[in-house]
Amino acid sequence: MNMRAAMLEDFSGPAGIRVVEIPVPTPRHGEILVRVICSPVNPSDVLSCSGKYSSPPRLPVVPGFEGCGTVVSSGGGWLANRLVGRRVAGAVQSGQGFWAEYVVLKAVEALPMPDEVTDESAASAFVNPLTALGLARPVIKGHHRAMIHTAGASQLGRMLIRLSNRHAFPLINIVHREALVTELKADGAKHVLDSSRPDFQESLTNLARDLKATWAADAVAGSMTGILAACMPSGSTIAVYGVLSGSESTVNPGDLIFRGQSVTGYWVSREFQDRSPLGLLHIWRFLRSARRLLTTDLQSRAQAHVSLEDIATSLPKLLQATSKGKIYIRPGG
């Protein structure tokens, strides 16, 4: 039996995708075959399609790091057999992804979804929710008093706003245009700064000092990393987890040497690398925390749904307005 799949044939972004027919994959022992319902378009997917994310995959390949679907068959094993017929969320680290009618997942890495969770939030259950929880962890645990986030209007940014209100920690949200300031405040954000204003750096310096914001999550990179280092109190830490600017982070060495600023990186995949008993317990707790909040703090909002055939033509324009919500690939049309 064959299936339709969005196959990335060259690293030219969405333009490098062609819809092809390939055999439906066969799950091995401990694996499940999932009929895909939908899959989000994350920044990591866009970078991967351009050959700029981690280690570029071997082409041709089906993109789509995460998604949700219905388990239609099992390759054998107690857990895999128990999942047949259930709707699950999952993520793939390598190999063929979710932008196809079917995908194979390891049963231990599939997360059954309650009925009250929408397909969109289920499909987005891994990358954004787990990244939001990981980035908020230092302030939730009290290691820092307040936090700065440089992509305040993104879906992940809105998750952080809700987490900051739930856990009562100050969050400074940075956006790139004035209209988003009003929008985020209507959504519950208390501190929003527009980076396009001429007084942005002065405002950020004063607010970061007053709130003692010594932890920042930077999705932009480029010059923004250096701006954070210059504006935050001495001894602050900046975790770079994205590169929306498309540029390398630049930081004044003086801020690192004389003010004790630190720049590190955050990649949610590292949360899953420890397979020891304690590591597996951490993973289980991490996933359980995220699933519990998928109908509230960590829910995702859809901007548009795109069929496999429309990926190459529709995605470039839709990606220019990601603050409106997530874009989802629906292999079923």
N, C-alpha and C positions, 0 to 999 in steps of 0.2 A: 504493500500500500504506500502511496506517495502522499506528500503534504506540500503546501506552499510555504516558502520561507523567504525572508528578506536577507539576501546574501551580500555581504560586503566584499567587493571584488578589488577595490583599491582604496588607499587612504586619502580620499578626497571629500570626506565627510558624508552627509546623506546622499550627495550626488553619486557616490561610489556604490550605491546599493541597487541591486537588481532582484526582482521577484522571480524565483525559480521553483521548480518542482524537484524534490529530493525524497528519498525513502524515509518513511517514519522511523525514527530510531528505536532500537530494541533495548529495554532496560535489562541490566544484569542483576544478579542476586544482590539484594539490599537497595535496589533502585526502583523508581516508579516512573511511569509514563504519564505525563500531564498534558491534557488538552488546554491550551493557553486561552484565557479569557482576555486579559490585557496586561500590558507592560509599560511602565513609565519611561519617559526619555529624561534621564538624569544627565547633568554635566559630564559625569564620567563616561556615559555612553557616547556623547558627542566627541569627547576627547579621544576615546578609543577608535571611533570611526575615522578620526584624523591621524591615527597612529601616534598620539601624544600622551597616552595614558599608561603609566607603569611600563610593562614590557609589551610592545605591540604584538597582537595575536598573529598567528600564521594564517595567511589568506588562502582561499576564501573562508569566511566565517560568518555565522549568524550572530548579530549583535544582540544586546539586551541583557543586562546583568541581573535584573530581578523582575518578578511578575507574579501573577496568580493564575490558577486554573483548577480544573477538576481532574483527579487521578482516575485514569481509565484502565490501567493495568499495572501489575507488579511483576518484577523479575524474581520474586521469591524472598522469603524471610518474614519473620513475625511482624515487624513494624511495617514493612512495605505492604504486606497483605492487608493489614488493618486500615491502611489509608485509602484503599480502593473505594471510589465513589465519593470521597470527601473533597471539599474545596480547600486548597492549600496555598500558602505563599512560599516562595523560595528564591534563592539566589544562586548564581553560578559564578565561579571564580575563573574558569577557563573552559575552552571548548565551545560547543554550540549554545547560543543563548535563547532568550524568550521571544524574539521577533520572528516567530514561526507558529504554525498551527499546533505543533507538539514540541515538548522539551522533556529530556530525561533529567531527573533529580535524584540525589541520594536521599533515601527515606529519612535518615537521621537529621538532615538539614532542611526538611520540609516542615512548615509550621501550619497546622490545621487552623482554619479561620472560623470564628463564631458567625452566626447568621447576621448579627447586627452590624458587622463590619462591612462597609461597601466594597465592591470590587476594586475601586480605585485605591482605597486605603490599604486593602489587602495586598494589592500589587506593589504598593510602595512601603511595605512593612519593614524592609531591611535598611536600605541605604540612608534615607533621610531620618527616619525615627531613631535608628541606632546611633547615627552620627550626632543628632541633637542631644540624645542622652549622654553620649560620651563626652561631648564638648561642654555640657552643663555640669557634669559630674564634679569638677573641682570647686565650683561655687555651691552646689547643693551640699557637698560634704564639708563646706566651711573653710577650705584651704585658701579661698579668695573671697573678698567681701562683695565684689561686683564684677560684671563682665561686659565686654564690648563685642559686637558682632557686625561684620562689614557687609553683609548681604541681608539687611533687615527685611526687605520685601519679598524675599524668596519663600518658597514653601517651608524650607528648613528654618528660615528666620522667623516665620509665624509660629512654628512649633516652639522655638526658643522663647518667644514672647509668652506663650501660654505656660510653659514650664517655669518661667521667671515669676509669673503671677501665682502659680500653684505653690512654689517653694519660697516665695517672698524674698527673692534676691534682685537687686537693681541690675537692669540690663540697658546698655546704651546701644540703640539700633542705628546703623548708618545706612542711608539710602542715597540715591544719586539724582533725585529730582524732588521739587517742592511738593508736588501732588501726593507723593507717597508718604510724606510726613503726616498729613491729615488722615490718610487712609489707615496708617498703622496705629495712630492714636485712637481712631474709632474702633480698632480691633483690640484695644486694651494695652497698647504700648505706652509707657510713661515717659521715656526719654528717646527722642528721635532727632537725628542730625542729618542735614542735607549736605553732602560732600561737595555739591556744586556751588555753594555759597562762599563768598570771599572770606568770611570770618569763620569758616569751618574749623580750621586747625586751632584757633584760639578758643572756640566754643568747646571743642573736644578736650583740650588741655584742662580747661576750667572744670568741666563736668567730670572728667576722669579723676581729677584731684579731689573734688568734693565728695564723690561717691566711693573713692578708694578702689577704682577699677583697675586691678593689677592682672587681670586675665582677659585675653582677647582671642576670638576665633576669626581668622582672616580667610575669607573665601575668594578674595580679589587678587591678592599678591601684587606684583608690580611695585609702584611707588607707595601703595597703601600700607604695605608692611613697614616701610620706613617712617611714614607719617604716624602710625601707631606707636612705634618705638620712641619717636620724638615727643609725642603728646602724653603718653601714659606716665604714671608715677615711676620713680626709680625702682628697680628690682622687679619689674613686671615681666610677664611671659606672654608671648604671642604664638598661638598655634595656627600655622598655615595649613588649611585643609582643602583649598581649591585655588584655581588660577583663572578666574573669570576675566581678568584683564588680558590674558594671553601673554603676559610678560613675567620675567623672572623677578623675584622679590629683591628690592634694593633697600639697604639699611645703612645709615651713617655709622661707621665703626666706632665713633665717639660715644654713641648711645650704648653700644655693647660694652665698651671698655670702661668708660667713666661713670655710666649710670646703671650698669649692671643689668641691662635689658637682655632677655633671652628670646631666641626664636627657635621653635621646634616645629614638628609636623604631626598631623593627626590623620590616620587612615583607618577607617572602621574595620577593615579586613584584619588588622592586627589583633582585634578583640577575639578572633576565632582561631588564632594560631596555636594556642596552648591546649593540647589534647590530653594532658594529664588529668587525673580525677578532679583535682581542684580547678583546673582550667575548664573542664567540661561543666562543672557546677557553676562557674562564673558565666559561661555561655548560656546555660539554661536560665539562670536568673536574669541575665541581660535580655534575652528574648521574651521571657515572661513579662518583664517590666514594660517592654515596648508593646506587646500585644494587648495588655490591660488598658493602654491609653490610646489605642487606635480609633476609638470613637469619640475621643475628647482632645487632649493636648496634641496628639501625634497623628490626627487625621489629615488626609490630603484632599485638596480641592482640584477638580479637573478644569482645565481651560479648553481642551479640545481632544477629540478622539480621531485617530488617523488610521486608515487601512494600510495594509502592507504595500499596495500599489501606489499609495499617495506619499510614501515616506520621502522619496527623493525630491518631489516638487513642493510639498506642503511644509515640511519641517523647517527649512531655512527661514521662512517668513514668521512662523509661529515662535521660533526660538528667540525672536527679537523682543518678545513681550512675555517673558517667563514669570513676571510678577503677577500676571493674571491667573496663574494656576499651572498645574502640571499638564503636560501633553502625554497622552496614552496611545500606544500602538494596540490596535484591536485586530488580531490576525483573522478573526471571523468576519471582519468588515463592519 
